[in-house]
Amino acid sequence: MSRRPSDLESLTPFLQRAASLVLHQLEQALSCFHALDVAQAEEVIERDDMIDNFNIFLEGRCYDLVAGGRLDAREIRAARATVKVAANLERAGDAGTHIAKRVRLIHRDRVEKIPFEFPDVEAIALSAITEAAQAFLEGDIDLARRACLREPELDRCFVERLEELVGLMRSHPAKIPYLLNCLSVLKYLEKVADYTLNIGEQTIYAVTGRRLKFSQYLQLERLAGEAHVAASDFRPYWDGISGAIVARVEAPEGPAIYKEGSRRKIEEEATKLETWQRIAQDLTPRLLGSVGVKDRQALLREYVEGTLLSDLYLSSVPLEVKLRATRRVLTAAESVWETTLIAVPPTLDYVAQIGHRLPDAFVQHHHVMEIANAGLANGRRTPPIRELLDGAAVLQAGLAPPFSVWLHGDFNASNVIYNPQTEQIKFIDVHRSNPGDYLQDVGVFLLTMARRPDLPAGIEAEVDAINAAVEAFARSFARRRNDACFDRRLKLSLARSCLTSIRIVIDPTMAERLLRRGMILLADLVHGT
C-alpha cells in the first residue's frame, strides 16, 4: 500500500494550533493574575478542555499512523516525539489553568494584594515555550538548543525572585497569603521551563535519533565539538544495569565511545582508565576527555575495533578459536597480575558483597527468597542463607592469598573486546578496578556465560570447556604463587558471583538456579567438603 507524504504533515496544523493556544493560555493567565480579573480567569479555566482535546487527538492520530505500518523508522521516531511534545504542551497549558485558579482563590478569600512583579520569569517562560514549539515544528536544532537553555536561565531568575519574596514576607507578614499565591505562580512558570526542556529534547531526538537529555547533548558537544556532534552517527549501546548511556560518536580523533551516567561511576571509570594506562597502556582504550554537569558526568574514550568476547563465545566459530581468544585474555590478565603483585594479603569482602546485593535480588524474585530462607538447594538440605553467610564470614579472613594484584573488578566476557584479525585485547568498563584477590575476577569470568538462560546445548558444552581452561589457568597461577587456600576461596568467589548475579537476571528459573548453586558452594565451604 502506498503512503501519502502528507500522513505526518497533516498533523502540523493541529500542533501549531495547540502551541498557539498554550501560549495564549499562559499570557491570559498571567494577565488575569496581575489584574485579579475573575471573569478573565474563568475564561482561561474553560479553555483547558480545548488544550486537552488537542493532546488526545494528536496522541490518537500518531498511534494510528504507527499502527498502520506505513511509516519508516524516521517517521515513527517523529510520531513518537509528536506524542510527547503534545503531552508537554498540554502540561504547560495546565500551568496556565492553575495560575488562573489562583485568581479564584484570592477573590474567594478576599486576600489583600501587595506589589510584587516578576516580568523576567514571565518573559523567559513565554519565550521558551514559543521557541521550543517552533523548533520542533521546523526541526531546528539550534532553536531547540536556545529554548532548552532558557530553563537554567529561568531557574536563576526564580531564585532571585524567591529571595525577594521571602524578604517581603518578613517585612509584610499580613501579606503572606497573597505572596504565597505569587510563589505558586512562580513555581508553575518554573514547570513551564521544564516542559520546554522536554520539548527541546524531543526535537533533538526527532532530528538526530539521539535519545539524550539536553545536559548529555551539551556534554557531548563539549567533548566531541559541535561540528562532530552534528555529523556524528550516534549509535546507542546497551550497558547492562548501570543506567549509563553508551554510544559510538565521531570525535576529532576519529570514532569514539561516549559514556554518560552518575558522576561517581563515570569519574571512577575516567580515573581507573588513567591508572590502567600507567599499568598496561595497551589493555584499555585511551581516555579522550571527561566533563560534568551537576550530578552527571560524561567521558569520551577511544573506540576499539573488535567484538565482545561474549559475542565470540555465542558465535559459530570453532571452539579452538574461542579457546585461543580466551588464552590471549588470560595471558593479558596474568601479565597485569605479575606486574602489580604486592606481598600484602587483600581484605576479602565476598560475604559483605553478597549481603549488600541479596535484598535487591529478593525484591525482583520473591520465590528465591523463600528458597534461601528454607535452605533447600537441588534437593539437598542446606542451612538457611543467613546461617551460611554467617559461617562463611567467620572463615573468610583466613582464606586470603598472601598477595594482592590489580583487578578488573567486573571481569566478565562482555567487558573484553577481542579483535580476531590482530588478536588484540582491550578491557572496558573498568570503574571497579582496584587491588584485591585475583579469584574475584576469575569467579566473575567463570559465571559470565553460565548465567545466560538461553545458551544452546552446543554452546553450553563449549562454555564448559572454556571455563575448564580458565580454572586450570587460575590453579596454575595459584600453585606458582603458593596460594594454599585456592580451592576454598574459589568456592566463595563463585558463590559471590552466583548470588550477586540474581539481581541482574530476568528469567526466574535462572535466578533460582543461581541461588541454589551459590548456596551449595557456601555449604561446601562452611562444612569443609
C-alpha positions, 0 to 999 in steps of 0.5 A, spaced: 500 500 500 502 506 498 503 512 503 501 519 502 507 524 504 502 528 507 500 522 513 505 526 518 504 533 515 497 533 516 498 533 523 502 540 523 496 544 523 493 541 529 500 542 533 501 549 531 494 550 533 495 547 540 502 551 541 498 557 539 493 556 544 498 554 550 501 560 549 495 564 549 493 560 555 499 562 559 499 570 557 491 570 559 493 567 565 498 571 567 494 577 565 488 575 569 493 574 575 496 581 575 489 584 574 485 579 579 480 579 573 475 573 575 471 573 569 478 573 565 480 567 569 474 563 568 475 564 561 482 561 561 479 555 566 474 553 560 479 553 555 483 547 558 478 542 555 480 545 548 488 544 550 486 537 552 482 535 546 488 537 542 493 532 546 488 526 545 487 527 538 494 528 536 496 522 541 490 518 537 492 520 530 500 518 531 498 511 534 494 510 528 499 512 523 504 507 527 499 502 527 498 502 520 505 500 518 506 505 513 511 509 516 519 508 516 523 508 522 524 516 521 517 517 521 515 513 527 521 516 531 517 523 529 510 520 531 513 518 537 516 525 539 509 528 536 506 524 542 510 527 547 511 534 545 503 534 545 503 531 552 508 537 554 504 542 551 498 540 554 502 540 561 504 547 560 497 549 558 495 546 565 500 551 568 496 556 565 489 553 568 492 553 575 495 560 575 488 562 573 485 558 579 489 562 583 485 568 581 479 564 584 482 563 590 484 570 592 477 573 590 474 567 594 478 569 600 478 576 599 486 576 600 489 583 600 494 584 594 501 587 595 506 589 589 510 584 587 512 583 579 516 578 576 516 580 568 523 576 567 520 569 569 514 571 565 518 573 559 523 567 559 517 562 560 513 565 554 519 565 550 521 558 551 515 555 550 514 559 543 521 557 541 521 550 543 514 549 539 517 552 533 523 548 533 520 542 533 515 544 528 521 546 523 526 541 526 531 546 528 536 544 532 539 550 534 532 553 536 531 547 540 538 548 543 536 556 545 529 554 548 532 548 552 537 553 555 532 558 557 530 553 563 537 554 567 536 561 565 529 561 568 531 557 574 536 563 576 531 568 575 526 564 580 531 564 585 532 571 585 525 572 585 524 567 591 529 571 595 525 577 594 519 574 596 521 571 602 524 578 604 517 581 603 514 576 607 518 578 613 517 585 612 509 584 610 507 578 614 499 580 613 501 579 606 503 572 606 497 569 603 497 573 597 505 572 596 504 565 597 499 565 591 505 569 587 510 563 589 505 558 586 505 562 580 512 562 580 513 555 581 508 553 575 512 558 570 518 554 573 514 547 570 513 551 564 521 551 563 521 544 564 516 542 559 520 546 554 526 542 556 522 536 554 520 539 548 527 541 546 529 534 547 524 531 543 526 535 537 533 533 538 531 526 538 526 527 532 532 530 528 538 526 530 535 519 533 539 521 539 535 519 545 539 524 550 537 529 555 539 536 553 545 536 559 548 529 555 547 533 548 551 539 551 556 534 554 557 531 548 558 537 544 563 539 549 567 533 548 566 531 541 565 539 538 559 541 535 561 540 528 562 532 530 556 532 534 552 534 528 555 529 523 556 524 528 552 517 527 550 516 534 549 509 535 546 507 542 549 501 546 546 497 551 550 497 558 547 492 562 544 495 569 548 501 570 543 506 567 549 509 563 548 511 556 553 508 551 554 510 544 559 510 538 560 518 536 565 521 531 570 525 535 576 529 532 580 523 533 576 519 529 570 514 532 569 514 539 565 511 545 561 516 549 559 514 556 554 518 560 551 516 567 552 518 575 558 522 576 561 517 581 561 511 576 563 515 570 569 519 574 571 512 577 571 509 570 575 516 567 580 515 573 581 507 573 582 508 565 588 513 567 591 508 572 590 502 567 594 506 562 600 507 567 599 499 568 598 496 561 597 502 556 595 497 551 589 493 555 584 499 555 582 504 550 585 511 551 581 516 555 579 522 550 576 527 555 571 527 561 566 533 563 560 534 568 554 537 569 551 537 576 550 530 578 552 527 571 558 526 568 560 524 561 567 521 558 569 520 551 574 514 550 577 511 544 573 506 540 576 499 539 575 495 533 573 488 535 567 484 538 565 482 545 568 476 547 561 474 549 559 475 542 565 470 540 563 465 545 555 465 542 558 465 535 559 459 530 566 459 530 570 453 532 571 452 539 579 452 538 578 459 536 574 461 542 579 457 546 585 461 543 581 468 544 580 466 551 588 464 552 590 471 549 585 474 555 588 470 560 595 471 558 593 479 558 590 478 565 596 474 568 601 479 565 597 485 569 597 480 575 605 479 575 606 486 574 602 489 580 603 483 585 604 486 592 606 481 598 600 484 602 594 479 603 587 483 600 581 484 605 576 479 602 569 482 602 565 476 598 560 475 604 559 483 605 558 483 597 553 478 597 549 481 603 549 488 600 546 485 593 541 479 596 535 484 598 535 487 591 535 480 588 529 478 593 525 484 591 525 482 583 524 474 585 520 473 591 520 465 590 528 465 591 527 468 597 523 463 600 528 458 597 534 461 601 530 462 607 528 454 607 535 452 605 533 447 600 538 447 594 537 441 588 534 437 593 539 437 598 538 440 605 542 446 606 542 451 612 538 457 611 542 463 607 543 467 613 546 461 617 551 460 611 553 467 610 554 467 617 559 461 617 562 463 611 564 470 614 567 467 620 572 463 615 573 468 610 579 472 613 583 466 613 582 464 606 586 470 603 592 469 598 598 472 601 598 477 595 594 482 592 594 484 584 590 489 580 583 487 578 578 488 573 573 488 578 567 486 573 571 481 569 566 478 565 566 476 557 562 482 555 567 487 558 573 484 553 573 486 546 577 481 542 579 483 535 580 476 531 584 479 525 590 482 530 588 478 536 588 484 540 585 485 547 582 491 550 578 491 557 572 496 558 568 498 563 573 498 568 570 503 574 571 497 579 578 496 578 582 496 584 587 491 588 584 485 591 584 477 590 585 475 583 579 469 584 574 475 584 575 476 577 576 469 575 569 467 579 566 473 575 569 470 568 567 463 570 559 465 571 559 470 565 556 465 560 553 460 565 548 465 567 545 466 560 538 462 560 538 461 553 545 458 551 544 452 546 546 445 548 552 446 543 554 452 546 553 450 553 558 444 552 563 449 549 562 454 555 564 448 559 570 447 556 572 454 556 571 455 563 575 448 564 581 452 561 580 458 565 580 454 572 586 450 570 589 457 568 587 460 575 590 453 579 596 454 575 597 461 577 595 459 584 600 453 585 606 458 582 604 463 587 603 458 593 596 460 594 594 454 599 587 456 600 585 456 592 580 451 592 576 454 598 576 461 596 574 459 589 568 456 592 566 463 595 568 467 589 563 463 585 558 463 590 559 471 590 558 471 583 552 466 583 548 470 588 550 477 586 548 475 579 540 474 581 539 481 581 541 482 574 537 476 571 530 476 568 528 469 567 526 466 574 528 459 573 535 462 572 535 466 578 533 460 582 538 456 579 543 461 581 541 461 588 541 454 589 548 453 586 551 459 590 548 456 596 551 449 595 558 452 594 557 456 601 555 449 604 561 446 601 565 451 604 562 452 611 562 444 612 569 443 609 567 438 603 
